[in-house]
Amino acid sequence: MEGSLRKGIVLRSYAPYRQKVALFDSMLGRVDAVWRSPFVSRMLLQGALICYRLEKWRNSYQICDIELLALPHDWARTDINFLHHLLEMAFFFLPESGCFQLFQVCMRLYEDCELVGEQQQLYKKIMMARFFALLGICPEQTGNNTNERHDMVRHDIKLLGALISPAADGMPEAPESLDAINLRLRAWLLGCIQTHPDADKFTTVGFIQVL
């Protein structure tokens, strides 16, 4: 509801050139909003989790009563390429409608991650794969059924999740090498990115290429 207190993630701030911010609103999805107070920009840091109210203003929204709740956790901030990549993908791909499951995926940025090294890299890859899968985005490939490709990716996500689960008793047996799954999922993620008409303007695709 407009005017009610809500949560959102700052995807992009246009300060100091414009008093405008792009948000991933937990209820509305991708939203642009403006502000009036000169002190607001201090809290609208890229990647910040904030609490606020939205009010209709002309053909857009005005953001007010802003409170900074959290910044991305250390593990996300130390890999700035990953953080910026997720925020950029959210900025360009999110619909102007709510998707609570997608918001929950991004909320993991603010939670502790005890994984390190290769397992943490798998965790990041799983986050990106779930992001695109929840959006229903799939690379265009001839000769393959879309549902089959989604099933394959869901299987890969499940398997990679089992590999880094703290409850796992050792490494589960995989029908193929982990390298093969990694390469397939990386190709799938790059294919998802290429479905966007402005993909050639993205600045963070290099993160996926080395993930």
TORPANU-872434 format. One record per atom (N, C-alpha, C, CB): residue in three letters; x, y, z. Coordinates in steps of 0.2 Angstrom, whole numbers, padded with zeros to 4 digits, always signed. Glycine has a CB too. Example, Ala and Ser with C-alpha at 12.3 -4.5 7.8 and 13.67 -1.06 7.14 Angstrom:
2
ala+0066-0028+0039;ala+0062-0022+0039;ala+0066-0016+0039;ala+0057-0022+0045;ser+0064-0011+0035;ser+0068-0005+0036;ser+0064+0000+0039;ser+0070-0003+0029;
This chain:
211
met+0004-0006+0000;met+0000+0000+0000;met+0004+0006+0000;met-0005+0000+0006;glu+0002+0011-0004;glu+0006+0018-0004;glu+0006+0021+0003;glu+0003+0022-0009;gly+0011+0024+0005;gly+0011+0027+0012;gly+0013+0023+0017;gly+0005+0030+0013;ser+0013+0016+0016;ser+0014+0012+0022;ser+0022+0011+0022;ser+0011+0005+0021;leu+0024+0009+0028;leu+0031+0008+0029;leu+0033+0001+0025;leu+0033+0007+0037;arg+0039+0002+0022;arg+0041-0004+0018;arg+0049-0005+0017;arg+0038-0004+0010;lys+0051-0010+0015;lys+0058-0011+0014;lys+0060-0011+0007;lys+0060-0018+0017;gly+0066-0009+0005;gly+0069-0009-0001;gly+0076-0009-0002;gly+0066-0004-0006;ile+0079-0011-0007;ile+0086-0011-0009;ile+0088-0005-0014;ile+0089-0018-0011;val+0093-0001-0012;val+0095+0004-0017;val+0099+0001-0022;val+0099+0010-0013;leu+0096+0001-0028;leu+0100-0001-0034;leu+0104+0004-0037;leu+0095-0004-0039;arg+0102+0010-0037;arg+0106+0015-0040;arg+0104+0022-0038;arg+0105+0015-0048;ser+0108+0026-0036;ser+0107+0033-0034;ser+0110+0038-0039;ser+0110+0035-0027;tyr+0106+0043-0041;tyr+0108+0048-0046;tyr+0111+0054-0043;tyr+0102+0050-0050;ala+0112+0054-0036;ala+0115+0060-0033;ala+0122+0060-0035;ala+0114+0059-0025;pro+0125+0066-0035;pro+0122+0073-0033;pro+0119+0076-0039;pro+0128+0077-0030;tyr+0118+0073-0045;tyr+0116+0076-0051;tyr+0108+0077-0051;tyr+0118+0073-0057;arg+0105+0072-0048;arg+0098+0072-0048;arg+0096+0069-0041;arg+0095+0068-0054;gln+0090+0071-0039;gln+0087+0069-0032;gln+0083+0063-0034;gln+0084+0074-0028;lys+0086+0058-0036;lys+0082+0052-0039;lys+0086+0046-0037;lys+0081+0052-0047;val+0082+0040-0036;val+0085+0034-0034;val+0081+0028-0037;val+0085+0033-0026;ala+0084+0023-0039;ala+0081+0017-0041;ala+0081+0012-0036;ala+0085+0014-0048;leu+0075+0009-0034;leu+0074+0004-0029;leu+0072-0003-0031;leu+0070+0007-0024;phe+0074-0008-0027;phe+0070-0014-0028;phe+0066-0014-0022;phe+0075-0021-0028;asp+0059-0012-0023;asp+0055-0012-0017;asp+0052-0019-0016;asp+0049-0007-0019;ser+0051-0021-0010;ser+0049-0028-0008;ser+0042-0029-0010;ser+0050-0029+0000;met+0038-0024-0011;met+0031-0025-0013;met+0030-0023-0021;met+0026-0021-0009;leu+0033-0018-0023;leu+0032-0016-0030;leu+0037-0018-0035;leu+0032-0008-0030;gly+0042-0021-0033;gly+0048-0023-0038;gly+0052-0017-0040;gly+0044-0025-0044;arg+0054-0016-0046;arg+0058-0010-0048;arg+0054-0004-0048;arg+0061-0011-0055;val+0057+0001-0044;val+0053+0008-0043;val+0058+0013-0043;val+0049+0008-0036;asp+0057+0019-0047;asp+0060+0025-0046;asp+0057+0030-0042;asp+0061+0028-0054;ala+0061+0034-0038;ala+0058+0038-0033;ala+0062+0045-0033;ala+0056+0035-0026;val+0059+0050-0031;val+0063+0056-0030;val+0062+0058-0022;val+0060+0062-0034;trp+0067+0063-0020;trp+0066+0065-0013;trp+0067+0073-0013;trp+0072+0062-0009;arg+0065+0076-0007;arg+0066+0083-0007;arg+0071+0085-0002;arg+0059+0086-0004;ser+0072+0081+0004;ser+0077+0083+0009;ser+0084+0083+0007;ser+0076+0079+0015;pro+0088+0088+0008;pro+0095+0088+0006;pro+0099+0083+0010;pro+0098+0095+0007;phe+0097+0080+0015;phe+0101+0075+0019;phe+0099+0068+0017;phe+0100+0076+0026;val+0095+0067+0013;val+0093+0060+0011;val+0098+0056+0008;val+0086+0060+0007;ser+0102+0059+0004;ser+0107+0055-0001;ser+0112+0052+0003;ser+0110+0060-0005;arg+0113+0054+0010;arg+0118+0050+0014;arg+0116+0043+0015;arg+0119+0054+0021;met+0109+0042+0015;met+0107+0035+0017;met+0106+0031+0011;met+0101+0035+0021;leu+0106+0034+0005;leu+0104+0030-0001;leu+0110+0028-0005;leu+0100+0035-0006;leu+0114+0024-0001;leu+0120+0021-0004;leu+0119+0015-0008;leu+0125+0019+0002;gln+0122+0014-0014;gln+0121+0008-0018;gln+0122+0002-0014;gln+0126+0008-0024;gly+0116-0002-0014;gly+0116-0009-0011;gly+0114-0008-0004;gly+0123-0011-0010;ala+0112-0002-0001;ala+0109-0002+0006;ala+0102-0004+0006;ala+0109+0006+0008;leu+0101-0008+0012;leu+0094-0010+0013;leu+0091-0004+0018;leu+0094-0017+0017;ile+0085-0002+0015;ile+0082+0004+0019;ile+0075+0003+0020;ile+0083+0010+0015;cys+0072+0006+0025;cys+0065+0007+0027;cys+0063+0013+0025;cys+0064+0005+0034;tyr+0056+0014+0022;tyr+0054+0020+0020;tyr+0047+0020+0018;tyr+0058+0022+0013;arg+0044+0026+0016;arg+0037+0027+0014;arg+0037+0029+0007;arg+0033+0031+0018;leu+0033+0027+0003;leu+0032+0030-0004;leu+0025+0033-0005;leu+0033+0024-0009;glu+0026+0039-0008;glu+0020+0043-0009;glu+0019+0045-0017;glu+0019+0050-0005;lys+0014+0044-0020;lys+0013+0046-0027;lys+0015+0053-0028;lys+0006+0045-0029;trp+0019+0054-0033;trp+0021+0061-0035;trp+0022+0062-0042;trp+0028+0063-0031;arg+0017+0066-0045;arg+0016+0066-0053;arg+0016+0059-0055;arg+0023+0070-0056;asn+0020+0057-0060;asn+0020+0051-0063;asn+0024+0046-0060;asn+0021+0051-0071;ser+0027+0047-0054;ser+0032+0043-0051;ser+0030+0043-0043;ser+0039+0046-0052;tyr+0035+0042-0039;tyr+0035+0042-0032;tyr+0039+0046-0029;tyr+0036+0034-0029;gln+0038+0048-0023;gln+0042+0052-0018;gln+0044+0048-0012;gln+0039+0059-0016;ile+0050+0047-0010;ile+0052+0043-0005;ile+0053+0048+0001;ile+0059+0039-0006;cys+0051+0045+0007;cys+0051+0049+0013;cys+0052+0045+0019;cys+0045+0054+0014;asp+0053+0048+0025;asp+0054+0044+0031;asp+0059+0038+0031;asp+0047+0041+0034;ile+0065+0040+0028;ile+0070+0034+0026;ile+0074+0033+0032;ile+0074+0037+0021;glu+0075+0026+0033;glu+0079+0024+0039;glu+0084+0018+0036;glu+0075+0021+0045;leu+0091+0019+0037;leu+0096+0014+0034;leu+0095+0008+0039;leu+0103+0018+0034;leu+0094+0002+0036;leu+0094-0004+0040;leu+0100-0008+0040;leu+0088-0008+0038;ala+0103-0008+0034;ala+0109-0012+0034;ala+0113-0011+0027;ala+0108-0020+0034;leu+0119-0012+0027;leu+0123-0012+0021;leu+0125-0020+0020;leu+0130-0008+0022;pro+0127-0021+0014;pro+0129-0028+0012;pro+0134-0031+0017;pro+0131-0029+0005;his+0133-0037+0019;his+0138-0040+0023;his+0145-0040+0021;his+0136-0048+0025;asp+0150-0041+0025;asp+0157-0041+0023;asp+0159-0045+0017;asp+0162-0043+0029;trp+0156-0052+0017;trp+0158-0056+0011;trp+0156-0054+0005;trp+0155-0063+0013;ala+0150-0050+0005;ala+0148-0047-0002;ala+0151-0041-0004;ala+0140-0045-0001;arg+0153-0037+0001;arg+0157-0030+0000;arg+0164-0031-0002;arg+0156-0026+0006;thr+0167-0037+0000;thr+0174-0038-0001;thr+0174-0040-0009;thr+0177-0043+0003;asp+0169-0043-0011;asp+0169-0045-0019;asp+0165-0040-0022;asp+0166-0052-0020;ile+0167-0034-0023;ile+0163-0028-0026;ile+0161-0030-0033;ile+0168-0022-0026;asn+0164-0034-0037;asn+0162-0036-0043;asn+0155-0040-0043;asn+0167-0040-0047;phe+0155-0044-0038;phe+0149-0048-0037;phe+0143-0044-0035;phe+0150-0054-0032;leu+0144-0039-0030;leu+0139-0035-0028;leu+0136-0030-0033;leu+0142-0031-0022;his+0141-0027-0037;his+0139-0023-0042;his+0135-0026-0048;his+0145-0019-0045;his+0137-0033-0049;his+0134-0037-0054;his+0127-0038-0052;his+0138-0043-0056;leu+0126-0040-0046;leu+0119-0042-0044;leu+0114-0036-0044;leu+0119-0045-0037;leu+0117-0030-0042;leu+0113-0024-0042;leu+0112-0022-0049;leu+0117-0018-0038;glu+0117-0022-0054;glu+0115-0020-0061;glu+0110-0025-0064;glu+0122-0021-0065;met+0111-0031-0063;met+0106-0036-0066;met+0099-0034-0063;met+0107-0043-0064;ala+0098-0033-0056;ala+0092-0031-0054;ala+0089-0025-0057;ala+0092-0030-0046;phe+0094-0020-0058;phe+0092-0013-0061;phe+0088-0014-0068;phe+0097-0009-0061;phe+0092-0019-0072;phe+0089-0019-0079;phe+0084-0025-0080;phe+0095-0021-0083;phe+0084-0030-0075;phe+0079-0035-0077;phe+0073-0035-0073;phe+0083-0042-0076;leu+0073-0032-0067;leu+0067-0033-0063;leu+0061-0030-0066;leu+0068-0029-0056;pro+0055-0033-0065;pro+0049-0030-0068;pro+0046-0025-0063;pro+0044-0036-0069;glu+0042-0021-0065;glu+0038-0016-0061;glu+0032-0019-0058;glu+0036-0009-0065;ser+0034-0024-0054;ser+0029-0028-0050;ser+0032-0032-0045;ser+0024-0033-0055;gly+0029-0033-0040;gly+0032-0037-0034;gly+0034-0044-0035;gly+0028-0036-0028;cys+0039-0046-0032;cys+0041-0053-0032;cys+0045-0055-0026;cys+0046-0055-0039;phe+0041-0057-0021;phe+0044-0058-0014;phe+0050-0063-0014;phe+0039-0060-0009;gln+0049-0068-0018;gln+0055-0073-0019;gln+0061-0070-0021;gln+0053-0079-0023;leu+0061-0066-0026;leu+0067-0062-0029;leu+0070-0058-0023;leu+0065-0058-0035;phe+0065-0054-0020;phe+0068-0050-0015;phe+0072-0054-0009;phe+0062-0046-0011;gln+0069-0060-0008;gln+0072-0064-0003;gln+0079-0067-0005;gln+0068-0070-0001;val+0080-0068-0011;val+0086-0070-0014;val+0091-0064-0013;val+0086-0071-0022;cys+0089-0058-0014;cys+0094-0052-0013;cys+0095-0051-0006;cys+0091-0046-0017;met+0090-0052-0002;met+0091-0051+0006;met+0097-0055+0008;met+0085-0053+0009;arg+0099-0060+0005;arg+0105-0064+0007;arg+0111-0060+0007;arg+0106-0070+0003;leu+0111-0054+0004;leu+0117-0050+0004;leu+0119-0047+0011;leu+0116-0044-0001;tyr+0113-0047+0015;tyr+0114-0044+0022;tyr+0115-0049+0027;tyr+0108-0040+0023;glu+0115-0056+0025;glu+0116-0061+0030;glu+0123-0064+0030;glu+0111-0067+0029;asp+0126-0066+0036;asp+0132-0069+0036;asp+0133-0075+0031;asp+0134-0071+0043;cys+0139-0076+0028;cys+0140-0082+0024;cys+0147-0085+0027;cys+0141-0080+0017;glu+0146-0091+0030;glu+0152-0094+0033;glu+0157-0097+0028;glu+0150-0098+0038;leu+0154-0098+0022;leu+0158-0101+0017;leu+0164-0097+0014;leu+0153-0103+0011;val+0169-0100+0012;val+0175-0097+0010;val+0178-0100+0003;val+0181-0097+0015;gly+0182-0097+0000;gly+0185-0100-0006;gly+0180-0102-0011;gly+0189-0106-0004;glu+0181-0108-0014;glu+0177-0111-0019;glu+0170-0112-0017;glu+0180-0118-0021;gln+0168-0113-0011;gln+0161-0114-0009;gln+0158-0107-0009;gln+0161-0117-0002;gln+0161-0102-0007;gln+0158-0096-0008;gln+0157-0094-0015;gln+0162-0090-0004;gln+0161-0095-0019;gln+0160-0094-0026;gln+0154-0098-0029;gln+0166-0096-0031;leu+0153-0104-0027;leu+0147-0108-0029;leu+0141-0104-0026;leu+0148-0115-0026;tyr+0141-0102-0020;tyr+0136-0099-0017;tyr+0133-0093-0021;tyr+0137-0096-0010;lys+0138-0089-0023;lys+0137-0083-0027;lys+0134-0085-0034;lys+0143-0079-0029;lys+0136-0090-0037;lys+0133-0093-0043;lys+0126-0095-0042;lys+0138-0098-0046;ile+0125-0098-0037;ile+0118-0101-0035;ile+0113-0095-0035;ile+0118-0105-0029;met+0116-0089-0031;met+0111-0083-0030;met+0110-0081-0037;met+0115-0078-0026;met+0114-0080-0042;met+0113-0077-0048;met+0108-0082-0052;met+0120-0076-0052;ala+0110-0088-0052;ala+0105-0093-0056;ala+0098-0093-0053;ala+0108-0100-0055;arg+0097-0093-0047;arg+0090-0092-0044;arg+0087-0086-0046;arg+0091-0093-0036;phe+0091-0080-0046;phe+0088-0074-0048;phe+0085-0074-0055;phe+0094-0068-0048;phe+0089-0077-0060;phe+0086-0077-0067;phe+0081-0082-0067;phe+0092-0079-0072;ala+0082-0088-0064;ala+0076-0093-0064;ala+0070-0091-0062;ala+0079-0100-0060;leu+0070-0087-0056;leu+0064-0084-0053;leu+0060-0079-0058;leu+0065-0081-0047;leu+0065-0076-0062;leu+0062-0071-0067;leu+0059-0075-0073;leu+0067-0066-0069;gly+0060-0081-0074;gly+0058-0085-0079;gly+0062-0084-0086;gly+0051-0083-0081;ile+0068-0081-0085;ile+0073-0080-0090;ile+0077-0086-0092;ile+0077-0074-0089;cys+0077-0087-0099;cys+0081-0093-0101;cys+0084-0091-0108;cys+0076-0099-0102;pro+0090-0093-0109;pro+0094-0091-0115;pro+0090-0094-0121;pro+0101-0094-0115;glu+0091-0091-0126;glu+0088-0093-0133;glu+0093-0098-0136;glu+0086-0088-0137;gln+0091-0104-0136;gln+0095-0110-0139;gln+0091-0114-0144;gln+0099-0114-0134;thr+0093-0115-0150;thr+0089-0119-0154;thr+0090-0126-0153;thr+0091-0118-0162;gly+0085-0130-0154;gly+0085-0137-0153;gly+0084-0140-0146;gly+0092-0140-0155;asn+0083-0135-0141;asn+0082-0137-0134;asn+0075-0134-0132;asn+0087-0135-0130;asn+0071-0138-0128;asn+0065-0136-0125;asn+0066-0132-0119;asn+0061-0142-0123;thr+0062-0126-0119;thr+0064-0121-0113;thr+0062-0125-0106;thr+0059-0115-0114;asn+0057-0129-0106;asn+0056-0132-0099;asn+0061-0137-0097;asn+0049-0136-0100;glu+0064-0140-0102;glu+0070-0145-0101;glu+0076-0141-0099;glu+0072-0149-0107;arg+0077-0135-0101;arg+0083-0131-0099;arg+0082-0128-0092;arg+0084-0125-0104;his+0076-0126-0091;his+0074-0124-0084;his+0075-0130-0079;his+0067-0121-0083;asp+0073-0136-0081;asp+0074-0142-0076;asp+0081-0143-0075;asp+0070-0148-0080;met+0085-0143-0080;met+0092-0144-0080;met+0095-0139-0075;met+0096-0143-0087;val+0094-0133-0076;val+0097-0127-0071;val+0094-0128-0064;val+0095-0120-0074;arg+0088-0130-0063;arg+0085-0131-0056;arg+0089-0137-0053;arg+0078-0133-0056;his+0091-0142-0057;his+0095-0148-0055;his+0102-0146-0053;his+0095-0154-0060;asp+0105-0142-0057;asp+0112-0139-0056;asp+0112-0135-0049;asp+0114-0135-0061;ile+0107-0131-0048;ile+0106-0127-0042;ile+0106-0131-0036;ile+0100-0122-0043;lys+0101-0136-0037;lys+0100-0141-0031;lys+0107-0144-0029;lys+0095-0146-0033;leu+0110-0147-0034;leu+0116-0150-0033;leu+0122-0146-0030;leu+0119-0153-0040;leu+0123-0140-0033;leu+0128-0135-0030;leu+0126-0133-0023;leu+0128-0129-0035;gly+0119-0132-0022;gly+0117-0131-0015;gly+0119-0136-0010;gly+0110-0130-0015;ala+0118-0143-0012;ala+0120-0148-0008;ala+0127-0148-0007;ala+0118-0155-0011;leu+0131-0146-0011;leu+0139-0146-0010;leu+0141-0141-0005;leu+0142-0145-0017;ile+0137-0136-0004;ile+0139-0131+0001;ile+0135-0131+0007;ile+0139-0124-0002;ser+0130-0136+0008;ser+0126-0136+0013;ser+0130-0138+0020;ser+0120-0141+0012;pro+0129-0134+0025;pro+0132-0136+0031;pro+0130-0142+0034;pro+0131-0130+0036;ala+0124-0144+0032;ala+0121-0151+0035;ala+0123-0157+0031;ala+0113-0150+0035;ala+0126-0155+0025;ala+0128-0161+0021;ala+0133-0165+0024;ala+0131-0158+0014;asp+0133-0172+0023;asp+0137-0177+0026;asp+0142-0179+0021;asp+0134-0183+0029;gly+0147-0174+0020;gly+0152-0176+0015;gly+0150-0173+0008;gly+0154-0183+0014;met+0153-0174+0003;met+0151-0172-0004;met+0147-0177-0007;met+0157-0171-0008;pro+0141-0175-0009;pro+0136-0179-0013;pro+0139-0181-0020;pro+0129-0176-0014;glu+0137-0187-0022;glu+0140-0190-0028;glu+0136-0186-0034;glu+0139-0197-0029;ala+0140-0184-0039;ala+0137-0180-0044;ala+0138-0185-0051;ala+0141-0174-0045;pro+0133-0185-0055;pro+0133-0189-0061;pro+0139-0186-0066;pro+0127-0189-0064;glu+0141-0181-0065;glu+0147-0178-0069;glu+0151-0174-0065;glu+0144-0174-0075;ser+0157-0171-0068;ser+0161-0167-0064;ser+0158-0161-0062;ser+0168-0166-0068;leu+0161-0158-0056;leu+0159-0151-0054;leu+0161-0146-0059;leu+0162-0150-0047;asp+0167-0147-0062;asp+0169-0142-0067;asp+0164-0142-0073;asp+0176-0144-0070;ala+0161-0147-0075;ala+0156-0148-0081;ala+0150-0144-0079;ala+0154-0155-0083;ile+0148-0145-0072;ile+0142-0141-0070;ile+0143-0134-0070;ile+0139-0144-0063;asn+0149-0132-0067;asn+0151-0125-0067;asn+0151-0121-0074;asn+0158-0124-0064;leu+0154-0125-0078;leu+0154-0122-0085;leu+0147-0121-0088;leu+0159-0126-0090;arg+0143-0126-0087;arg+0136-0126-0090;arg+0132-0120-0087;arg+0133-0133-0089;leu+0133-0120-0080;leu+0129-0114-0077;leu+0131-0108-0079;leu+0129-0116-0069;arg+0138-0107-0080;arg+0141-0100-0082;arg+0138-0099-0089;arg+0149-0101-0082;ala+0138-0103-0093;ala+0136-0102-0100;ala+0128-0100-0100;ala+0137-0108-0104;trp+0125-0103-0095;trp+0117-0102-0095;trp+0116-0095-0092;trp+0114-0107-0090;leu+0120-0093-0087;leu+0120-0086-0084;leu+0122-0081-0090;leu+0124-0085-0078;leu+0127-0082-0093;leu+0129-0077-0099;leu+0124-0077-0104;leu+0136-0079-0102;gly+0120-0083-0106;gly+0115-0083-0110;gly+0109-0079-0108;gly+0113-0090-0112;cys+0107-0079-0101;cys+0102-0075-0099;cys+0103-0068-0099;cys+0101-0077-0091;ile+0109-0066-0098;ile+0111-0059-0098;ile+0110-0056-0106;ile+0118-0058-0096;gln+0112-0060-0110;gln+0112-0058-0117;gln+0104-0058-0120;gln+0115-0063-0122;thr+0099-0060-0116;thr+0092-0059-0118;thr+0090-0052-0118;thr+0088-0064-0114;his+0094-0048-0114;his+0092-0041-0113;his+0094-0037-0119;his+0095-0038-0106;pro+0089-0032-0121;pro+0091-0028-0127;pro+0097-0023-0126;pro+0085-0024-0129;asp+0098-0022-0120;asp+0104-0017-0118;asp+0110-0021-0115;asp+0102-0012-0114;ala+0110-0027-0117;ala+0116-0031-0114;ala+0123-0029-0115;ala+0115-0039-0116;asp+0124-0026-0121;asp+0130-0023-0123;asp+0132-0017-0119;asp+0130-0021-0131;lys+0128-0014-0115;lys+0129-0008-0111;lys+0131-0010-0104;lys+0123-0004-0111;phe+0130-0017-0102;phe+0131-0019-0095;phe+0139-0018-0094;phe+0129-0026-0094;thr+0141-0016-0088;thr+0148-0015-0086;thr+0150-0020-0081;thr+0148-0008-0083;thr+0146-0025-0079;thr+0149-0030-0074;thr+0149-0037-0076;thr+0144-0029-0068;val+0148-0038-0083;val+0147-0045-0085;val+0154-0049-0084;val+0145-0045-0093;gly+0159-0046-0084;gly+0166-0049-0083;gly+0166-0053-0076;gly+0171-0044-0082;phe+0161-0052-0071;phe+0161-0056-0065;phe+0159-0063-0067;phe+0156-0052-0060;ile+0154-0063-0071;ile+0151-0070-0073;ile+0156-0074-0077;ile+0145-0070-0077;gln+0160-0071-0081;gln+0165-0074-0085;gln+0171-0077-0082;gln+0168-0069-0090;val+0172-0075-0076;val+0177-0077-0072;val+0175-0081-0066;val+0182-0072-0069;leu+0168-0082-0065;leu+0165-0085-0059;leu+0166-0092-0059;leu+0158-0083-0058;
